[in-house]
Amino acid sequence: MKTVVSVIGKDAVGIIADVSAVCNECNANIVDITQSVLQDMFVMVMLTEIKDINCSFADYSGKMKALGEKRGIDIRVMHEDVFNSMHRI
C-alpha cells in the first residue's frame, strides 16, 4: 500500500526534514519525492510505502496534518488508489 503526500506552503528551512521525521516515526518508507520552490512557495509530492507502518493510516495522516498546522502549511495524505481514481479520465 502506498500513499501520496502533498505539501504546499510558504518556503522555510526544515520542511522536508520535518515531513521525513513523521515518516520515520511511523515507519513509512519514502519511495519517491519531488519538490520545488516557486517564488516563495514550497511544493512537494512524496510517494510513501505504508505496508509496514507502526500506527494506523488515520494516525499517520493525522500526524502529517498536525505538522502542517504547526508549520502553517498544507499537508495531505491520500491512499494511492484513491489518488489514482480521482485522476483517471
C-alpha positions in Angstrom: 0.0 0.0 0.0 1.3 3.4 -1.0 0.3 7.0 -0.2 0.7 10.3 -1.9 1.8 13.1 0.5 1.4 16.6 -0.8 2.9 19.6 0.9 2.2 23.2 -0.1 3.1 26.4 1.8 5.5 29.3 2.3 9.1 28.1 1.9 11.0 27.6 5.1 14.0 25.7 6.3 13.4 22.2 7.5 10.1 21.3 5.8 11.4 18.1 4.2 13.2 17.2 7.4 10.0 17.5 9.4 7.9 15.5 7.0 10.6 12.9 6.8 10.7 12.7 10.6 7.0 11.8 10.7 7.6 9.1 8.0 10.4 7.8 10.2 8.3 7.9 13.4 5.5 5.9 11.7 7.9 3.6 9.8 6.6 4.8 6.4 9.2 4.3 3.6 9.8 7.2 1.3 9.7 5.7 -2.2 9.9 8.9 -4.3 10.0 12.6 -3.8 9.8 15.7 -5.9 9.9 19.3 -4.6 10.2 22.8 -6.0 10.2 26.3 -4.8 8.0 28.7 -6.9 8.9 32.2 -5.9 8.4 31.8 -2.1 6.0 28.9 -2.2 7.3 25.4 -1.4 5.6 22.5 -3.2 6.4 18.8 -2.6 4.8 15.5 -3.6 6.1 12.4 -1.9 5.2 8.7 -2.5 5.4 6.6 0.6 5.1 2.8 1.2 3.0 2.2 4.3 2.7 -1.6 4.4 4.9 -1.7 7.5 3.7 1.4 9.3 3.5 1.0 13.1 0.3 3.1 13.5 -3.0 3.3 11.7 -3.4 5.2 8.5 -5.6 7.7 10.3 -2.8 8.3 12.9 -0.2 8.7 10.1 -2.4 11.1 8.2 -3.3 13.0 11.5 0.4 13.4 12.4 1.1 14.9 9.0 -1.9 17.2 9.3 -0.8 18.3 12.8 2.7 19.1 11.5 1.1 21.2 8.7 -0.9 23.1 11.1 2.1 23.7 13.4 4.2 24.9 10.4 1.4 26.9 8.7 1.5 24.8 5.6 -1.0 22.3 4.0 0.0 18.6 4.2 -2.4 16.0 2.8 -2.0 12.2 2.8 -4.1 10.1 0.4 -4.1 6.4 -0.4 -2.5 5.8 -3.9 -5.7 4.0 -5.1 -7.9 7.0 -4.1 -5.4 9.4 -5.8 -5.4 7.3 -9.0 -9.2 7.1 -9.0 -9.6 10.8 -8.7 -7.2 11.5 -11.6 -8.5 8.9 -14.0 -10.2 10.2 -17.1 
